[in-house]
Amino acid sequence: MAATEVQWSELQRDPKGVAALADRGDVRVRRRDGAALLLTREDRLAGAEEGAIVAGRALRGLLAHLPAEATAEALLDEFPWAGVLPAEERAQFVHDLVRGFRASAELGQWSLLATTIREWRNTAVVHADPELSRQLSAPVTEDFGPVASPMKS
């Protein structure tokens, strides 16, 4: 269900009316000076969080009973780029995907799962380009000098 949209000024002018909209579904509040806000009821959010946690646990449990290759093959429909990963790395992708899904669901921080998928997609890009893969897999024979500390004072 798409969120109903209102302007910030409408929320200021008629907060009870906007709250009534939020009782029926999510409300996206548009602002001129910043990103839109999403107004949702706490019970609806709690239900979504619980559902995500249950889905993560169910996925982990289901995948624990399937051979890694069968699981990887099934995930190719959603992540076709995983097909270019070597078999061992494809199995690791499945493992990382399930862990990332579960951690994201438990923490309510879906950026963790998005990062896992983005990193594995980038790995697939390297495997899809034989020359790039060769360059990145070759031993480093030069000294590129000192590395600056990542810590700033």
C-alpha positions in Angstrom: 0.0 0.0 0.0 1.4 3.4 -1.0 1.8 6.1 1.6 -0.6 9.0 1.5 1.3 12.2 0.9 0.8 15.5 2.7 2.8 18.7 2.9 4.5 19.8 6.1 2.1 22.8 6.2 -0.9 20.5 6.3 0.6 18.6 9.3 1.0 21.9 11.0 -2.4 23.2 10.1 -4.4 20.0 10.7 -2.4 17.5 12.9 -5.6 15.6 13.9 -6.6 15.1 10.3 -3.1 13.9 9.4 -3.2 11.5 12.4 -6.5 10.1 11.1 -4.7 9.4 7.8 -1.9 7.6 9.7 -4.5 5.4 11.4 -5.5 4.2 7.9 -1.9 3.8 6.6 1.5 5.4 6.3 1.7 9.1 5.6 4.7 10.7 3.8 5.2 14.3 5.0 6.9 16.4 2.3 9.2 19.2 3.4 10.8 21.9 1.3 13.9 22.1 3.4 14.7 18.4 3.9 13.9 14.8 3.2 10.4 13.6 3.5 9.3 12.1 6.8 7.3 9.0 7.1 4.5 9.0 9.7 3.4 5.5 10.8 1.7 3.9 13.8 3.9 2.3 16.3 1.9 -0.9 16.3 2.2 -1.2 12.5 6.0 -0.8 12.7 6.3 -3.3 15.5 4.3 -5.8 13.4 6.6 -5.3 10.5 9.7 -5.7 12.6 8.3 -8.9 14.2 7.5 -10.2 10.7 11.0 -9.5 9.4 12.6 -11.3 12.4 10.4 -14.3 11.9 11.1 -14.3 8.2 14.8 -14.1 8.9 14.7 -17.0 11.3 12.5 -19.1 9.0 14.9 -18.4 6.1 17.9 -19.4 8.2 16.1 -22.6 9.3 15.0 -23.5 5.8 18.4 -23.0 4.3 20.1 -25.0 7.0 18.3 -28.1 5.7 19.1 -27.6 2.1 22.4 -28.3 0.3 24.3 -25.1 -0.3 24.4 -25.6 -4.0 20.6 -26.0 -4.2 20.1 -22.9 -2.1 22.6 -20.9 -4.3 20.8 -22.2 -7.4 17.4 -21.0 -6.1 18.8 -17.6 -5.2 20.0 -17.1 -8.8 16.5 -16.0 -9.8 16.8 -13.0 -7.5 20.5 -12.5 -7.8 21.5 -13.6 -11.3 24.9 -12.1 -11.0 25.8 -14.7 -8.3 26.1 -17.2 -11.2 29.5 -15.8 -12.1 30.9 -16.5 -8.6 32.9 -19.6 -8.2 31.0 -22.4 -6.4 32.9 -21.9 -3.1 32.2 -18.1 -3.1 28.6 -18.7 -4.1 28.1 -20.8 -1.0 29.7 -18.1 1.1 27.4 -15.5 -0.5 24.4 -17.6 0.5 25.8 -17.8 4.1 26.5 -14.1 4.2 23.1 -13.3 2.8 21.2 -15.3 5.4 23.3 -13.8 8.2 22.9 -10.3 6.9 19.1 -10.8 6.5 18.8 -12.1 10.1 21.0 -9.4 11.6 19.2 -6.7 9.7 15.8 -8.1 10.8 16.9 -8.3 14.5 18.4 -4.8 14.5 15.9 -3.1 12.2 18.9 -1.8 10.2 18.3 -3.0 6.6 21.4 -1.2 5.4 23.4 -4.2 6.7 21.8 -6.5 4.2 22.1 -3.9 1.5 25.8 -3.7 2.1 26.2 -7.4 2.0 24.4 -7.6 -1.3 26.3 -4.6 -2.8 29.7 -6.1 -1.7 28.9 -9.5 -3.2 27.6 -7.9 -6.4 30.9 -6.0 -6.7 32.8 -9.3 -6.2 30.7 -10.8 -9.1 31.7 -7.8 -11.3 35.4 -8.7 -10.7 34.8 -12.4 -11.6 32.9 -11.4 -14.7 35.9 -9.5 -16.1 38.8 -12.0 -16.6 41.3 -9.2 -17.0 40.2 -7.3 -13.9 40.1 -10.6 -12.0 43.7 -11.4 -13.1 45.0 -8.0 -12.1 43.4 -8.1 -8.7 44.5 -11.7 -8.1 48.1 -11.1 -9.1 50.7 -10.8 -6.3 51.8 -7.3 -5.5 55.5 -7.0 -6.3 56.0 -3.2 -5.8 56.3 -1.2 -2.7 53.8 1.7 -3.0 55.3 3.5 0.0 53.9 4.3 3.4 50.2 4.2 4.0 48.6 7.2 5.8 46.9 6.4 9.1 43.1 6.2 8.7 42.7 7.8 12.1 42.5 11.6 12.1 43.5 13.6 15.2 
